[in-house]
Amino acid sequence: MTVRMTQQLTITPTSTADAMATTLLPSLKGLLSIDFNQHDTRLTACLTAAINRVSSWTGATLIPSTAVLVVSTPIAWRIPVVPFVAVTGAELDGVTLTDLAPYAGGYIPDMPVGSELKLTVTTGYTTLPGDLAEAICLLAGSLFDNIPREWKTLARAYRTVTWAS
C-alpha cells in the first residue's frame, strides 16, 4: 500500500515589512551616522527591500504572520515554518482539537492513515534576533550607499534549505 503525503501551506502576514522597517530605522541611521530625517523615506524603503530579500534568502518568515497548514500524512514531521512560535488551532478530520500540547515543540505527531490535519500556526519575529537585524541593516545600508557589506554572513544561521523531489 502506498500512502501519499500532501501539504498545503498559506502564510498571511499580521504586520508589514514597513512596520518592521520603522523599528529598524534608528539602527540603520546609527550604522550610517545619519542624525537628520531628510533621508528617512528612502532609508525605510531600503529597509523594506532588505527585509524582503533577507526573508527570501533565509527562507524565514521575518514579519509576524499566521500560517495555515493542511496536511495528510501518517508520519511525524516538523511543522514547516521558520521561526515556529506556536500552534494556535488544530482540526483533525474537521474536528477541533482542544489539546494543542502535542504540537508545542513544532512537530506534528503520528496521525491515522488517511486523516487530514489543519493547523493554525503563529510564525515570524516580534523582535528580530540582533544578528538578523544587523544583517538587514547592513543590506539596507548597502542599498542606500552602494557599499558592499557582509549581510549574508550574519543571516546564514537563519537560512533553511528545502530539498524537493
C-alpha positions as CSV (number, residue, x, y, z in Angstrom):
1,M,0.0,0.0,0.0
2,T,1.4,3.4,-1.0
3,V,0.5,6.4,1.2
4,R,0.9,9.8,-0.2
5,M,1.7,12.9,1.9
6,T,0.0,16.1,0.8
7,Q,0.5,19.5,2.2
8,Q,-0.8,23.0,1.6
9,L,0.7,26.0,3.4
10,T,-0.7,29.5,3.4
11,I,1.1,32.3,5.2
12,T,-0.7,35.6,5.9
13,P,1.2,38.5,7.5
14,T,-0.3,40.1,10.5
15,S,2.1,43.0,10.2
16,T,4.1,44.6,7.4
17,A,7.7,45.0,6.3
18,D,7.2,48.7,6.6
19,A,6.3,48.4,10.3
20,M,9.4,46.3,10.9
21,A,11.5,48.8,8.9
22,T,10.2,51.7,11.1
23,T,11.6,49.9,14.2
24,L,14.9,49.3,12.5
25,L,15.3,52.8,11.1
26,P,17.2,54.2,14.2
27,S,19.7,51.3,14.0
28,L,20.3,51.9,10.3
29,K,20.7,55.6,10.8
30,G,23.2,54.9,13.6
31,L,25.1,52.5,11.3
32,L,25.3,55.2,8.5
33,S,26.0,58.0,11.0
34,I,22.9,59.9,9.9
35,D,21.4,62.2,12.5
36,F,18.8,64.0,10.5
37,N,15.4,63.0,9.0
38,Q,15.8,64.1,5.4
39,H,16.5,60.6,4.0
40,D,14.0,58.6,6.2
41,T,11.7,57.8,3.4
42,R,14.5,56.3,1.3
43,L,16.1,54.6,4.2
44,T,12.7,53.0,5.1
45,A,12.3,51.8,1.5
46,C,15.8,50.3,1.6
47,L,15.0,48.6,4.9
48,T,11.8,47.2,3.5
49,A,13.7,45.8,0.4
50,A,16.3,44.4,2.7
51,I,13.7,42.7,5.0
52,N,12.1,41.1,1.9
53,R,15.5,40.0,0.5
54,V,16.8,38.5,3.8
55,S,13.4,36.7,4.3
56,S,13.6,35.3,0.8
57,W,17.3,34.3,1.2
58,T,16.9,32.7,4.6
59,G,13.5,31.1,3.9
60,A,12.4,32.5,7.3
61,T,9.1,34.4,7.8
62,L,10.5,37.6,9.4
63,I,7.3,39.5,9.7
64,P,4.8,38.3,12.3
65,S,2.3,36.1,10.4
66,T,-0.3,33.4,10.7
67,A,0.2,30.2,8.8
68,V,-2.5,27.7,7.9
69,L,-1.1,24.2,7.2
70,V,-3.3,21.4,5.9
71,V,-1.5,18.1,5.8
72,S,-2.4,14.5,5.1
73,T,0.3,12.0,6.2
74,P,0.7,9.1,8.6
75,I,4.2,10.0,9.8
76,A,5.5,12.5,12.3
77,W,7.4,15.5,10.9
78,R,8.4,19.1,11.6
79,I,5.9,22.0,11.1
80,P,7.5,23.7,8.1
81,V,7.5,27.4,9.2
82,V,10.6,29.3,10.4
83,P,10.5,30.6,13.1
84,F,7.9,28.4,14.7
85,V,6.2,30.3,17.5
86,A,3.1,28.4,18.5
87,V,0.1,26.3,17.2
88,T,-3.0,28.4,17.9
89,G,-5.6,26.0,16.5
90,A,-5.9,22.4,15.2
91,E,-8.5,20.3,13.5
92,L,-8.2,16.6,12.8
93,D,-10.7,15.4,10.1
94,G,-12.8,18.5,10.7
95,V,-13.0,18.1,14.5
96,T,-11.5,20.9,16.6
97,L,-8.7,19.7,18.9
98,T,-8.6,21.3,22.3
99,D,-5.3,19.8,23.4
100,L,-2.6,21.6,21.5
101,A,0.3,20.4,23.7
102,P,1.4,17.7,21.2
103,Y,2.3,20.5,18.8
104,A,4.1,22.8,21.2
105,G,7.6,21.7,20.1
106,G,6.9,22.4,16.4
107,Y,6.3,18.8,15.4
108,I,3.3,17.0,14.0
109,P,2.8,13.7,15.8
110,D,1.8,10.5,14.0
111,M,-1.6,10.6,12.5
112,P,-4.0,7.9,11.5
113,V,-3.6,6.9,7.8
114,G,-6.0,8.8,5.6
115,S,-6.6,11.6,8.1
116,E,-6.3,15.3,7.4
117,L,-4.8,17.8,9.9
118,K,-5.3,21.5,9.7
119,L,-3.1,23.7,11.9
120,T,-3.1,27.4,12.5
121,V,0.4,28.5,13.4
122,T,2.0,31.7,14.6
123,T,5.3,32.5,12.9
124,G,7.6,35.4,12.4
125,Y,9.5,37.6,14.8
126,T,8.0,40.3,17.1
127,T,11.6,41.2,17.9
128,L,14.3,40.3,15.5
129,P,17.4,38.5,16.8
130,G,20.3,41.0,17.0
131,D,22.4,39.4,14.2
132,L,19.5,39.2,11.9
133,A,18.6,42.8,12.5
134,E,22.2,43.7,11.8
135,A,22.2,41.7,8.6
136,I,19.1,43.6,7.4
137,C,20.6,47.0,8.4
138,L,23.9,46.1,6.6
139,L,22.0,45.2,3.4
140,A,19.8,48.3,3.7
141,G,22.9,50.4,4.2
142,S,24.5,48.9,1.1
143,L,21.3,49.6,-0.9
144,F,21.4,53.2,0.3
145,D,25.0,54.0,-0.3
146,N,26.1,51.1,-2.6
147,I,28.9,49.9,-0.2
148,P,29.2,46.1,-0.2
149,R,28.5,44.6,3.3
150,E,28.5,41.1,4.7
151,W,24.8,40.7,5.5
152,K,24.7,37.1,4.4
153,T,27.3,36.0,7.0
154,L,25.0,37.3,9.8
155,A,21.8,35.9,8.3
156,R,23.2,32.5,7.4
157,A,22.2,30.8,10.7
158,Y,18.5,31.6,9.8
159,R,18.6,30.1,6.3
160,T,16.7,26.9,5.7
161,V,17.3,24.6,2.8
162,T,14.4,22.6,1.4
163,W,15.0,19.5,-0.6
164,A,12.4,18.9,-3.3
165,S,11.9,15.6,-5.0
